Amino acid sequence: MRLTERTRRRIVACFVGCAIVAVACLDMSAPSGAASISLLQLPSPSVVRGDTMRDSAGNVAPVTVTSFNVQGEPIPTIPFETFVLDTMLRAHFTVTHLLIGDKLGNVTIVGQASGVQTLTVNVPVTVRPTTLLPGPKQPDDTLRAPATGDSATSIGIKALSTQVKGAGDTTVQGVIVRYRITRTLPSSSSTIAAVYIGDKSSPPKPMKADTTGTDGVANSRQVVVLTPLLTGPVLQQPDSVVVEATASYKGVPLTGSPLKIVVPVKVTIAIR
């Protein structure tokens, strides 16, 4: 039987309608086998050219993606995949999800589990870091801690700045620098320190590690002094806080690490 053009249109419309219904019946609320997946979990923010990405202890470590059930518990048995979205071949993954740096530059990577992709992450492929140095000098290195009647404003801050360089005096991005206070100021509280390392939020949150930027400088951490907790001679005369900065590669400290940073502290009286 020969179908008319009108009949053929009706049959096609029927098939399209059925397809739409079928798609609508699929459960898109959660990936198969997992209720959710994590972001890409990187052992390091960068990878050295000619080397494999390593963790903070210097050990070779894979990039991972974790799947979770509806209770938020990890499901380690669900497999995942990792991909390099880079036509310049700056890096590649092994079958065990180890990221290997091939050429200098930035590489974009992504993960997938249970049919769902993670957000993409940009990873710099860098030269081998060799040296930890003080960051660019500041006009005044003194931390001035204001003594006011308002405890919320009695906070003194001073930025910490360090720099990492590699072969040929090249600055190195994506190197973790860790800070710790080796000489502090006495606190009137037995539970709250008068001095700590913090980020640049307001008020500063405790944060002891930083990562070098594109210029090789780490400068988003600062020494924070809570003036209301200070006791002793520092209230009458200047004193100082000493911070130790460390960075390593393959578990071996860089030249210059640990780096000693002395921060003079002076309590100032605010006059309103």
C-alpha positions as YAML, in Angstrom:
chain: A
units: angstrom
residues:
- id: 1
  name: MET
  ca: [0.00, 0.00, 0.00]
- id: 2
  name: ARG
  ca: [1.35, 3.36, -0.97]
- id: 3
  name: LEU
  ca: [1.40, 5.94, 1.82]
- id: 4
  name: THR
  ca: [0.37, 9.49, 1.15]
- id: 5
  name: GLU
  ca: [2.62, 12.37, 2.18]
- id: 6
  name: ARG
  ca: [0.13, 13.31, 4.91]
- id: 7
  name: THR
  ca: [0.18, 9.78, 6.36]
- id: 8
  name: ARG
  ca: [3.99, 9.70, 6.38]
- id: 9
  name: ARG
  ca: [4.06, 12.96, 8.36]
- id: 10
  name: ARG
  ca: [1.68, 11.52, 10.94]
- id: 11
  name: ILE
  ca: [3.86, 8.40, 11.40]
- id: 12
  name: VAL
  ca: [7.03, 10.49, 11.84]
- id: 13
  name: ALA
  ca: [5.28, 12.74, 14.36]
- id: 14
  name: CYS
  ca: [4.17, 9.65, 16.29]
- id: 15
  name: PHE
  ca: [7.73, 8.29, 16.49]
- id: 16
  name: VAL
  ca: [9.07, 11.67, 17.64]
- id: 17
  name: GLY
  ca: [6.40, 11.87, 20.31]
- id: 18
  name: CYS
  ca: [7.25, 8.40, 21.60]
- id: 19
  name: ALA
  ca: [10.95, 9.29, 21.72]
- id: 20
  name: ILE
  ca: [10.20, 12.39, 23.79]
- id: 21
  name: VAL
  ca: [8.12, 10.37, 26.24]
- id: 22
  name: ALA
  ca: [10.90, 7.79, 26.54]
- id: 23
  name: VAL
  ca: [13.50, 10.46, 27.35]
- id: 24
  name: ALA
  ca: [11.15, 12.07, 29.86]
- id: 25
  name: CYS
  ca: [10.82, 8.74, 31.67]
- id: 26
  name: LEU
  ca: [14.59, 8.49, 32.29]
- id: 27
  name: ASP
  ca: [15.68, 9.29, 35.86]
- id: 28
  name: MET
  ca: [18.22, 12.10, 35.48]
- id: 29
  name: SER
  ca: [18.26, 13.01, 39.17]
- id: 30
  name: ALA
  ca: [21.33, 10.89, 40.01]
- id: 31
  name: PRO
  ca: [24.08, 9.07, 38.11]
- id: 32
  name: SER
  ca: [23.87, 5.28, 37.87]
- id: 33
  name: GLY
  ca: [25.60, 3.65, 40.83]
- id: 34
  name: ALA
  ca: [26.27, 6.87, 42.75]
- id: 35
  name: ALA
  ca: [24.26, 9.74, 44.17]
- id: 36
  name: SER
  ca: [27.11, 12.22, 43.65]
- id: 37
  name: ILE
  ca: [30.78, 12.47, 42.81]
- id: 38
  name: SER
  ca: [33.60, 14.62, 44.15]
- id: 39
  name: LEU
  ca: [35.60, 17.26, 42.38]
- id: 40
  name: LEU
  ca: [38.94, 16.17, 40.93]
- id: 41
  name: GLN
  ca: [41.26, 15.40, 43.84]
- id: 42
  name: LEU
  ca: [44.80, 16.47, 43.00]
- id: 43
  name: PRO
  ca: [47.83, 15.46, 45.10]
- id: 44
  name: SER
  ca: [49.52, 18.71, 44.03]
- id: 45
  name: PRO
  ca: [48.49, 21.98, 42.34]
- id: 46
  name: SER
  ca: [51.17, 21.51, 39.65]
- id: 47
  name: VAL
  ca: [53.31, 18.91, 37.90]
- id: 48
  name: VAL
  ca: [56.98, 19.23, 36.90]
- id: 49
  name: ARG
  ca: [57.92, 18.72, 33.26]
- id: 50
  name: GLY
  ca: [59.34, 15.22, 32.81]
- id: 51
  name: ASP
  ca: [57.98, 14.05, 36.16]
- id: 52
  name: THR
  ca: [54.81, 12.55, 37.62]
- id: 53
  name: MET
  ca: [52.51, 14.52, 39.91]
- id: 54
  name: ARG
  ca: [53.45, 13.95, 43.55]
- id: 55
  name: ASP
  ca: [51.83, 14.45, 46.96]
- id: 56
  name: SER
  ca: [53.05, 16.74, 49.76]
- id: 57
  name: ALA
  ca: [55.52, 14.07, 50.95]
- id: 58
  name: GLY
  ca: [57.07, 13.82, 47.49]
- id: 59
  name: ASN
  ca: [55.53, 10.46, 46.62]
- id: 60
  name: VAL
  ca: [54.07, 9.70, 43.18]
- id: 61
  name: ALA
  ca: [50.28, 9.87, 43.59]
- id: 62
  name: PRO
  ca: [47.26, 9.63, 41.23]
- id: 63
  name: VAL
  ca: [44.52, 12.11, 40.48]
- id: 64
  name: THR
  ca: [41.27, 10.66, 41.83]
- id: 65
  name: VAL
  ca: [37.48, 11.03, 41.78]
- id: 66
  name: THR
  ca: [35.34, 9.68, 44.64]
- id: 67
  name: SER
  ca: [31.73, 8.52, 44.26]
- id: 68
  name: PHE
  ca: [29.19, 8.80, 47.11]
- id: 69
  name: ASN
  ca: [25.91, 7.12, 47.94]
- id: 70
  name: VAL
  ca: [22.75, 8.96, 49.04]
- id: 71
  name: GLN
  ca: [24.01, 8.99, 52.63]
- id: 72
  name: GLY
  ca: [27.16, 10.80, 51.54]
- id: 73
  name: GLU
  ca: [29.36, 7.79, 52.18]
- id: 74
  name: PRO
  ca: [32.21, 7.09, 49.72]
- id: 75
  name: ILE
  ca: [31.90, 4.11, 47.36]
- id: 76
  name: PRO
  ca: [35.49, 3.12, 46.55]
- id: 77
  name: THR
  ca: [34.47, 0.27, 44.22]
- id: 78
  name: ILE
  ca: [32.98, 2.55, 41.55]
- id: 79
  name: PRO
  ca: [35.57, 3.13, 38.81]
- id: 80
  name: PHE
  ca: [36.40, 6.58, 37.43]
- id: 81
  name: GLU
  ca: [38.21, 8.03, 34.44]
- id: 82
  name: THR
  ca: [40.55, 10.99, 33.98]
- id: 83
  name: PHE
  ca: [41.15, 12.92, 30.77]
- id: 84
  name: VAL
  ca: [43.50, 15.61, 29.47]
- id: 85
  name: LEU
  ca: [41.67, 18.24, 27.38]
- id: 86
  name: ASP
  ca: [44.78, 19.55, 25.68]
- id: 87
  name: THR
  ca: [45.62, 19.47, 21.98]
- id: 88
  name: MET
  ca: [49.15, 20.72, 22.70]
- id: 89
  name: LEU
  ca: [50.06, 17.43, 24.48]
- id: 90
  name: ARG
  ca: [51.50, 19.21, 27.50]
- id: 91
  name: ALA
  ca: [50.67, 16.28, 29.79]
- id: 92
  name: HIS
  ca: [49.11, 12.83, 29.76]
- id: 93
  name: PHE
  ca: [47.48, 10.33, 32.11]
- id: 94
  name: THR
  ca: [48.58, 6.74, 32.63]
- id: 95
  name: VAL
  ca: [45.97, 3.98, 33.00]
- id: 96
  name: THR
  ca: [46.37, 4.33, 36.78]
- id: 97
  name: HIS
  ca: [45.50, 8.06, 36.67]
- id: 98
  name: LEU
  ca: [49.05, 9.33, 37.19]
- id: 99
  name: LEU
  ca: [49.49, 12.74, 35.53]
- id: 100
  name: ILE
  ca: [52.83, 13.17, 33.75]
- id: 101
  name: GLY
  ca: [54.11, 16.56, 32.60]
- id: 102
  name: ASP
  ca: [55.44, 16.69, 29.03]
- id: 103
  name: LYS
  ca: [55.69, 20.37, 28.02]
- id: 104
  name: LEU
  ca: [55.72, 23.67, 29.90]
- id: 105
  name: GLY
  ca: [52.38, 25.45, 30.03]
- id: 106
  name: ASN
  ca: [48.88, 24.95, 31.42]
- id: 107
  name: VAL
  ca: [46.90, 21.77, 30.88]
- id: 108
  name: THR
  ca: [43.16, 21.28, 31.46]
- id: 109
  name: ILE
  ca: [42.02, 18.01, 33.00]
- id: 110
  name: VAL
  ca: [38.64, 16.52, 33.86]
- id: 111
  name: GLY
  ca: [37.32, 13.42, 35.61]
- id: 112
  name: GLN
  ca: [34.28, 11.21, 35.17]
- id: 113
  name: ALA
  ca: [32.46, 8.61, 37.26]
- id: 114
  name: SER
  ca: [29.05, 6.96, 36.86]
- id: 115
  name: GLY
  ca: [28.55, 8.88, 33.63]
- id: 116
  name: VAL
  ca: [28.93, 12.30, 35.28]
- id: 117
  name: GLN
  ca: [31.85, 14.65, 34.68]
- id: 118
  name: THR
  ca: [33.64, 16.79, 37.25]
- id: 119
  name: LEU
  ca: [34.44, 20.44, 36.70]
- id: 120
  name: THR
  ca: [37.61, 21.03, 34.70]
- id: 121
  name: VAL
  ca: [40.85, 22.01, 36.47]
- id: 122
  name: ASN
  ca: [43.83, 23.88, 35.04]
- id: 123
  name: VAL
  ca: [47.20, 22.46, 36.09]
- id: 124
  name: PRO
  ca: [50.51, 24.23, 35.35]
- id: 125
  name: VAL
  ca: [53.35, 22.10, 33.97]
- id: 126
  name: THR
  ca: [56.44, 23.76, 35.45]
- id: 127
  name: VAL
  ca: [60.21, 23.55, 35.62]
- id: 128
  name: ARG
  ca: [61.73, 21.76, 38.60]
- id: 129
  name: PRO
  ca: [61.63, 24.03, 41.68]
- id: 130
  name: THR
  ca: [65.05, 24.52, 43.28]
- id: 131
  name: THR
  ca: [65.08, 27.56, 45.57]
- id: 132
  name: LEU
  ca: [62.88, 29.22, 48.20]
- id: 133
  name: LEU
  ca: [63.47, 32.96, 48.60]
- id: 134
  name: PRO
  ca: [61.89, 35.92, 50.41]
- id: 135
  name: GLY
  ca: [59.22, 37.61, 48.30]
- id: 136
  name: PRO
  ca: [59.41, 41.16, 46.99]
- id: 137
  name: LYS
  ca: [60.50, 43.62, 49.67]
- id: 138
  name: GLN
  ca: [57.92, 45.87, 51.26]
- id: 139
  name: PRO
  ca: [58.50, 49.53, 52.23]
- id: 140
  name: ASP
  ca: [57.74, 48.79, 55.89]
- id: 141
  name: ASP
  ca: [58.07, 45.32, 57.37]
- id: 142
  name: THR
  ca: [56.61, 46.28, 60.77]
- id: 143
  name: LEU
  ca: [53.28, 44.83, 61.85]
- id: 144
  name: ARG
  ca: [51.36, 47.59, 63.60]
- id: 145
  name: ALA
  ca: [48.79, 46.17, 65.99]
- id: 146
  name: PRO
  ca: [46.18, 48.83, 66.92]
- id: 147
  name: ALA
  ca: [45.05, 48.98, 70.53]
- id: 148
  name: THR
  ca: [41.48, 50.27, 70.47]
- id: 149
  name: GLY
  ca: [38.48, 49.90, 72.72]
- id: 150
  name: ASP
  ca: [36.79, 47.77, 70.09]
- id: 151
  name: SER
  ca: [38.07, 44.19, 70.10]
- id: 152
  name: ALA
  ca: [36.74, 43.64, 66.58]
- id: 153
  name: THR
  ca: [39.14, 46.25, 65.17]
- id: 154
  name: SER
  ca: [42.10, 45.45, 67.43]
- id: 155
  name: ILE
  ca: [43.72, 43.17, 64.87]
- id: 156
  name: GLY
  ca: [47.14, 43.73, 63.35]
- id: 157
  name: ILE
  ca: [48.08, 42.00, 60.09]
- id: 158
  name: LYS
  ca: [51.21, 41.74, 57.97]
- id: 159
  name: ALA
  ca: [51.44, 39.86, 54.65]
- id: 160
  name: LEU
  ca: [53.88, 37.00, 54.30]
- id: 161
  name: SER
  ca: [55.64, 36.79, 50.96]
- id: 162
  name: THR
  ca: [57.89, 34.06, 49.60]
- id: 163
  name: GLN
  ca: [59.07, 33.14, 46.12]
- id: 164
  name: VAL
  ca: [60.04, 29.87, 44.44]
- id: 165
  name: LYS
  ca: [62.46, 29.70, 41.52]
- id: 166
  name: GLY
  ca: [63.80, 26.93, 39.31]
- id: 167
  name: ALA
  ca: [66.52, 26.36, 36.74]
- id: 168
  name: GLY
  ca: [67.64, 29.47, 34.87]
- id: 169
  name: ASP
  ca: [66.18, 31.75, 37.54]
- id: 170
  name: THR
  ca: [62.68, 30.83, 36.32]
- id: 171
  name: THR
  ca: [59.75, 31.49, 38.65]
- id: 172
  name: VAL
  ca: [57.75, 28.37, 39.48]
- id: 173
  name: GLN
  ca: [53.95, 28.29, 39.78]
- id: 174
  name: GLY
  ca: [51.91, 25.85, 41.83]
- id: 175
  name: VAL
  ca: [54.42, 25.13, 44.62]
- id: 176
  name: ILE
  ca: [53.02, 24.76, 48.15]
- id: 177
  name: VAL
  ca: [54.74, 26.88, 50.80]
- id: 178
  name: ARG
  ca: [54.03, 26.07, 54.44]
- id: 179
  name: TYR
  ca: [54.38, 28.49, 57.34]
- id: 180
  name: ARG
  ca: [54.74, 27.98, 61.07]
- id: 181
  name: ILE
  ca: [55.40, 30.40, 63.91]
- id: 182
  name: THR
  ca: [58.62, 29.61, 65.76]
- id: 183
  name: ARG
  ca: [58.61, 32.68, 68.01]
- id: 184
  name: THR
  ca: [55.36, 34.22, 69.16]
- id: 185
  name: LEU
  ca: [54.04, 36.80, 71.63]
- id: 186
  name: PRO
  ca: [52.51, 35.85, 74.99]
- id: 187
  name: SER
  ca: [48.72, 35.54, 75.17]
- id: 188
  name: SER
  ca: [46.47, 36.25, 78.14]
- id: 189
  name: SER
  ca: [44.35, 33.26, 77.10]
- id: 190
  name: SER
  ca: [45.34, 29.66, 77.75]
- id: 191
  name: THR
  ca: [43.29, 28.47, 74.76]
- id: 192
  name: ILE
  ca: [43.54, 31.24, 72.15]
- id: 193
  name: ALA
  ca: [46.87, 32.32, 70.67]
- id: 194
  name: ALA
  ca: [47.56, 36.02, 70.37]
- id: 195
  name: VAL
  ca: [49.37, 35.42, 67.07]
- id: 196
  name: TYR
  ca: [48.52, 33.07, 64.19]
- id: 197
  name: ILE
  ca: [48.94, 32.61, 60.43]
- id: 198
  name: GLY
  ca: [45.75, 33.42, 58.52]
- id: 199
  name: ASP
  ca: [44.26, 34.08, 55.08]
- id: 200
  name: LYS
  ca: [43.06, 37.44, 53.78]
- id: 201
  name: SER
  ca: [39.40, 37.06, 54.65]
- id: 202
  name: SER
  ca: [37.79, 39.30, 57.26]
- id: 203
  name: PRO
  ca: [38.33, 38.29, 59.98]
- id: 204
  name: PRO
  ca: [41.31, 36.17, 58.86]
- id: 205
  name: LYS
  ca: [40.79, 32.41, 59.07]
- id: 206
  name: PRO
  ca: [43.72, 30.25, 60.29]
- id: 207
  name: MET
  ca: [45.57, 28.97, 57.22]
- id: 208
  name: LYS
  ca: [49.19, 27.83, 57.30]
- id: 209
  name: ALA
  ca: [49.85, 26.85, 53.67]
- id: 210
  name: ASP
  ca: [49.98, 28.92, 50.48]
- id: 211
  name: THR
  ca: [50.59, 28.24, 46.78]
- id: 212
  name: THR
  ca: [52.82, 30.22, 44.43]
- id: 213
  name: GLY
  ca: [51.09, 32.08, 41.61]
- id: 214
  name: THR
  ca: [52.12, 32.68, 38.01]
- id: 215
  name: ASP
  ca: [54.91, 34.99, 39.21]
- id: 216
  name: GLY
  ca: [56.26, 32.30, 41.54]
- id: 217
  name: VAL
  ca: [55.21, 34.33, 44.59]
- id: 218
  name: ALA
  ca: [53.07, 33.11, 47.50]
- id: 219
  name: ASN
  ca: [51.55, 36.16, 49.21]
- id: 220
  name: SER
  ca: [47.99, 35.33, 50.31]
- id: 221
  name: ARG
  ca: [48.86, 34.46, 53.93]
- id: 222
  name: GLN
  ca: [49.58, 36.88, 56.75]
- id: 223
  name: VAL
  ca: [50.64, 37.15, 60.35]
- id: 224
  name: VAL
  ca: [47.63, 38.09, 62.49]
- id: 225
  name: VAL
  ca: [47.98, 39.65, 65.96]
- id: 226
  name: LEU
  ca: [44.99, 39.89, 68.32]
- id: 227
  name: THR
  ca: [45.91, 42.96, 70.36]
- id: 228
  name: PRO
  ca: [43.39, 42.40, 73.23]
- id: 229
  name: LEU
  ca: [45.18, 39.12, 74.06]
- id: 230
  name: LEU
  ca: [48.69, 40.58, 74.19]
- id: 231
  name: THR
  ca: [50.42, 40.74, 77.55]
- id: 232
  name: GLY
  ca: [53.84, 41.71, 78.82]
- id: 233
  name: PRO
  ca: [56.49, 44.11, 77.53]
- id: 234
  name: VAL
  ca: [55.24, 44.09, 73.94]
- id: 235
  name: LEU
  ca: [52.53, 46.53, 75.03]
- id: 236
  name: GLN
  ca: [55.21, 49.10, 75.93]
- id: 237
  name: GLN
  ca: [57.99, 48.41, 73.42]
- id: 238
  name: PRO
  ca: [58.35, 46.75, 70.00]
- id: 239
  name: ASP
  ca: [58.89, 43.00, 69.81]
- id: 240
  name: SER
  ca: [58.92, 40.51, 66.95]
- id: 241
  name: VAL
  ca: [57.34, 37.32, 65.65]
- id: 242
  name: VAL
  ca: [59.44, 34.76, 63.77]
- id: 243
  name: VAL
  ca: [57.89, 32.66, 61.00]
- id: 244
  name: GLU
  ca: [59.48, 29.65, 59.30]
- id: 245
  name: ALA
  ca: [58.60, 29.00, 55.64]
- id: 246
  name: THR
  ca: [59.29, 25.63, 54.00]
- id: 247
  name: ALA
  ca: [58.91, 24.14, 50.52]
- id: 248
  name: SER
  ca: [60.17, 20.90, 49.00]
- id: 249
  name: TYR
  ca: [60.34, 18.80, 45.86]
- id: 250
  name: LYS
  ca: [60.32, 14.99, 45.88]
- id: 251
  name: GLY
  ca: [60.36, 15.26, 49.68]
- id: 252
  name: VAL
  ca: [63.67, 17.16, 49.68]
- id: 253
  name: PRO
  ca: [63.71, 20.76, 51.01]
- id: 254
  name: LEU
  ca: [64.46, 23.42, 48.40]
- id: 255
  name: THR
  ca: [67.63, 25.45, 48.75]
- id: 256
  name: GLY
  ca: [66.87, 28.19, 51.28]
- id: 257
  name: SER
  ca: [64.25, 26.09, 53.07]
- id: 258
  name: PRO
  ca: [63.50, 26.55, 55.92]
- id: 259
  name: LEU
  ca: [63.36, 30.30, 55.38]
- id: 260
  name: LYS
  ca: [63.34, 32.52, 58.47]
- id: 261
  name: ILE
  ca: [61.02, 35.54, 58.32]
- id: 262
  name: VAL
  ca: [61.22, 38.11, 61.15]
- id: 263
  name: VAL
  ca: [58.14, 40.32, 61.57]
- id: 264
  name: PRO
  ca: [58.61, 43.28, 63.94]
- id: 265
  name: VAL
  ca: [55.48, 44.02, 65.97]
- id: 266
  name: LYS
  ca: [54.57, 47.41, 67.41]
- id: 267
  name: VAL
  ca: [51.41, 48.12, 69.36]
- id: 268
  name: THR
  ca: [49.90, 51.47, 68.38]
- id: 269
  name: ILE
  ca: [47.31, 53.49, 70.27]
- id: 270
  name: ALA
  ca: [44.46, 54.60, 68.05]
- id: 271
  name: ILE
  ca: [43.34, 58.17, 68.73]
- id: 272
  name: ARG
  ca: [39.82, 59.09, 67.63]
...
